Each structure stands twice: as C-alpha cells, then as structure tokens.
Amino acid sequence: MTAILYGNGQSRSFRCVWALNEANIAFEYQGIDKASLSDAFLKVSPHIKVPAFTVGDLHMSESAAIVNYAGNVSKHTSLIPSDVERRAQYDDICYFVMTELEQPLWTIGKHRFALPEEYRHEVMFDTAMFEFDKAQQALEFKLQGRDFAVGDEFSMADVLLAHTFNWAERFKMSIKPNFLAYRDRMYARPACQQSLRQVGA
Ligand SMILES: N[C@@H](CCC(=O)N[C@@H](CS)C(=O)NCC(=O)O)C(=O)O
C-alpha cells in the first residue's frame, strides 16, 4: 500500500511532508500542477486543494489531521503526547494555530491571490495584521518562554507552529524575534531540511 501526499511547495501541504518525514513514514510526494490535474488527485481532493493524502481506503484533505495521523502511526511515541494533561496542552496549541494564528494569514492569502478577483478586498489586510499580532501576544502567554510548543521536547505541534511562522515570514508579516528564532531552530531539524529538498524549495 503506497501512501501518496499531493502538495504544492511550501503551502500547507509542507506541514504534512515534514510530519511524515519526522514520523519516518514512507510516502510518494506528488506536486500538483493546477493546469493538469490527475483523476487520482481529484478523487481525493474534489475541492482542488492541497494537501491531500491517501493510503489504502483512507483519504484525507486537512493538513492538521494528516500531521496528527503521521504522529499516531509513528513509532516515535513522543510526537504526540500520551499523558492526558500534555495531550490537552498539545491540542490547545494545535487548535490555536489552526484557528487563530493561521486565520489572518489565510485572509491575506485569499484577498491577495486565492479568491476570484472580484471578491478580493485590500481593505482586509490591516485587520488581518492586527489579528496576527494579537495572536502572537496570546501565544507568548501560552508558550511561557518554552523552547517547544508543548513540554520540553519536539512534537507535531511544533510542525504546525513553525510552518505557520514560516508562512508569516513569506507574507512579510511583523514577527516577534523569539518566534523567528524558534522557527529557525525547528527548520534546522534534519526531517524539515529533507522535506524542503523533497518539495523543491
Ligand atoms: N483547511 C485546509 C486548507 C487547505 C487549503 O486551503 N490549501 C490551499 C493551499 S495552502 C489551497 O489548496 N488553496 C487552493 C485554493 O484555495 O484554490 C488545510 O489546512 O489543509
């Protein structure tokens, strides 16, 4: 059974490439070209978005769910904490990244390039920057100066968090220096570097 991840560069699919590599899961990476979409991809992602992941009868198209799947099937048990309190902290950070930190970035992305032109409104940008800054302040409180998203070791929450800060830098957002240093440390991990090469970044 070959696992396939459909993706595009450093978009949200990169989180999944990185997570699968951290988890040591063998998979085939297929870069998506919107001009020539395969039937196999459309079957997994009828809404034509990446990431999309398939293994056997399992089809997934939510980046955080794919990241968690990789953590759950990995032999490295520390990638998703099992202790109830640690797991609660882990979920807290993961949901925060997906609903608070990422949201203003996607608002900017949608209004810069993803929406049909008639639905793009530049007036959204200031609000998104304000919201991103507020989310950074909340994160400062959540992390309490820790080196990792949860506890004192690397977990899949770090994949989501570091990737989102990398996305923010690519969008030229104003990022607190400690969060940029955190992103740099996480991106120096061998699995992340391998993933960058794999997607051709
Ligand atoms: N909630 C989904 C969002 C997926 C998504 O919007 N992916 C973007 C790339 S980062 C995409 O494929 N956009 C194409 C489009 O909006 O047309 C996830 O986290 O995986």
The ligand as an ORCA input file, in Angstrom:
! r2SCAN-3c Opt
* xyz 0 1
  N      -8.076     23.635      5.913
  C      -7.250     23.126      4.840
  C      -6.989     24.254      3.862
  C      -6.324     23.765      2.580
  C      -6.051     24.911      1.652
  O      -6.785     25.933      1.603
  N      -4.966     24.788      0.866
  C      -4.570     25.833     -0.043
  C      -3.048     25.851     -0.181
  S      -2.271     26.258      1.331
  C      -5.139     25.547     -1.421
  O      -5.002     24.461     -1.936
  N      -5.758     26.568     -1.995
  C      -6.266     26.487     -3.332
  C      -7.480     27.346     -3.457
  O      -7.918     27.957     -2.463
  O      -7.984     27.396     -4.568
  C      -5.941     22.564      5.440
  O      -5.482     23.044      6.480
  O      -5.403     21.618      4.864
*
